[in-house]
Amino acid sequence: MLAQVPTPRHLPPPPTDSNLPDVVKKTLRSMWKYLLPYRFRFSLSITLGMLSALFNGIMLIGFQLIFSLVLKGQTRTLGEATKLPLIGEINLADIIGVADDTPVGLTGVMIACSFIPVLIFIRGFLGYLSSYMQVWVTSKMVYQIRNDAMCSVLRQSPAFFNSAKTGEMMQTVTAQTSVVQRNGMMLLQTLAQRPLTIVSILVVLFAQDWFFTLMSLVVFPACLTPIIRIGKRVRKMGAREEYDSRALSVAMVETFSGIRLVKSYAREDHAAQRFERTNASMTRNMVRWTKAMELVGPVVETVASFGIAAGLVYAWHRGLEAENFFLLVMALTQIYPPVKELSRVQMLLQKTTVAASMVFELLERKPDIQDAPDAIDGGRTNGAVTFRHLTFFYRERDGSKKETPAVQDIDLQLDPGKFYAFVGPSGAGKSTLYSLLLRFYDPDDGAVLLDGRDIRSLTQASLRANIGVVSQDTFLFHDTIRENIRYGRLDATEGEIIAAAKKAHAHEFIERISGGYDAIVGEGGCNLSGGQKQRISIARAILRDAPILLLDEATSALDTESEKIIQEAIHTLSEGKTVVAIAHRLSTVLEADQIVVMDHGRILDRGTHTELLARNALYQRLYHLQFSSEEKQTA
């Protein structure tokens, strides 16, 4: 038996019967600002829908007139009075201007019957215009909601992405907004049109035969009782389906992203079973929800058929004429479809509210890192970096600080145009300083200064425009080589792109590749070697030409020949810049202007390679461990 899939921990809890009204109110308030620009078309769509609903009454009166002309037989004359609901008796001969004894005839019958499709077309066309405008409005709203949701995701800090799941975010931005649009439109049509449809038909029915209509209404509670029982039992299945669909997306994204790991460990069956468990849960809930929705129709129609059967007995007892009975039966059959749709409102509302609450939770999420209200564009800086009494704690899932700080009381000045290297064991705090300089996080105490200004006083865009990054974990988009290099500066010309590639020693291999600069690099750059990807990354940083360069040991995973080429490219890239390098291999930073030794989040020492090797025990140990290991590998 397949295990029940747990609710993803990042999702809001599904609305319950007790808090559903509050969730609906909050959702409607959130949606109003997106509806506001299209309020005229929205109002027009509602008006047209109401007219379509009211036209049901006019159509029934028209049918009564047509029935009275056609079903009386060939002896019917235009002068015979016709009694119509709400209008009373009319004389067609007087209206048309012919003699009272003028027979209806075949021509008259054909003209009368031709009005049936005309009446139905008018009602349908009004409904079509209403539906089209509602689709237009909801599509425009969803378009803007999706854009805003994507922008909200992009504004979040790395701390958010450390805990969020890519599949959940994708599902929220795409699928959940579609659910809101589709079900929201159905709710609008149902609530705006169906009650008026029922009222307009009932008005005509009461005018035609109040006793018959009153007795017919007795059947309605019998229709609603099973609907309520079914709804209470399975209404939550629709909400659960939406949650499972997000879990399914998570499973797919993680499997596709880690396909090399899956293949390397031969875990295809395990990945398929994980997907199957989530898929089975979603399918099970989808079937239950659909069963509930579709069961409502047959139940309503079956109960309604008892009313029609009873109506026939009543017609026999009263001796109703055929045209009057046909009108009554037609009116009743026109009532039950909108009643059936109204019976589904609560289930549709539940599912729509769940989807909308997920979307608006993401939309309303405040980023951990935001520009200050008075933040300025710092422009191009000289590249002087100061870490002033810097202390920072990472957070647990509940937002509380971890017990041990990642960095503590860091006081350091990095002068423009010099090469600084940070060394130390894993967990020393080197990468944390990178993240704080990029303002991925804000320090708990102290500040990071750029040219003497607290980086929190600058806009994030202007701060990061002054920083170039080359990492050992090179990421390339599934696009051309040209566009991956251009990512460093989006307005770069073709000549500037090629010049950057030449400086990065990438131009030669790009020219040899089929397609050259138009070649597609593949997902994550899978069509290129590690050295080739790294050179494209360096070309991107060269094109950016930022005064500060962050290097996260860009050569640690490369072979000797590739490492030499990359080192030459980095040397070209570093000229005239403030270089901050995380050194996993000390051989790459021996010529640094200053090496900073870190351990347990603190700075232990700083100096040149010669100075540190003479006096710092940790640096000595790291140096001897690494170089003795390299000597053994060489031997």
Secondary structure, 3 states (H helix, E strand, C coil): CCCCCCCCCCCCCCCCCCCHHHHHHHHHHHHHHHHHHHHHHHHHHHHHHHHHHHHHHHHHHHHHHHHHHHCCCCCCECCCCEEECCCEEECHHHHHCCCCCCECHHHHHHHHHHHHHHHHHHHHHHHHHHHHHHHHHHHHHHHHHHHHHHHHHHHCCHHHHHHCCHHHHHHHHHHHHHHHHHHHHHHHHHHHHHHHHHHHHHHHHHHHCHHHHHHHHCHHHHHHHHHHHHHHHHHHHHHHHHHHHHHHHHHHHHHHHCHHHHHHCCCHHHHHHHHHHHHHHHHHHHHHHHHHHHHHHHHHHHHHHHHHHHHHHHHHHHCCCHHHHHHHHHHHHHHHHHHHHHHCHHHHHHHHHHHHHHHHHHHCCCCCCCCCCCCECCCCCCCCEEEEEEEECCECCCCCECCCCCEEEEEEEECCCCEEEEECCCCCCHHHHHHHHCCCCCCCEEEEEECCEEHHHECHHHHHCCEEEEECCCCCCCCEHHHHHHCCCCCCCHHHHHHHHHHCCCHHHHHHCCCHHHCECCHHHCCCCHHHHHHHHHHHHHHHCCCEEEEECCCCCCCHHHHHHHHHHHHHHHCCCEEEEECCCHHHCCCCCEEEEEECCEEEEEECHHHHHHHCHHHHHHHHHHHHHHHHHHC
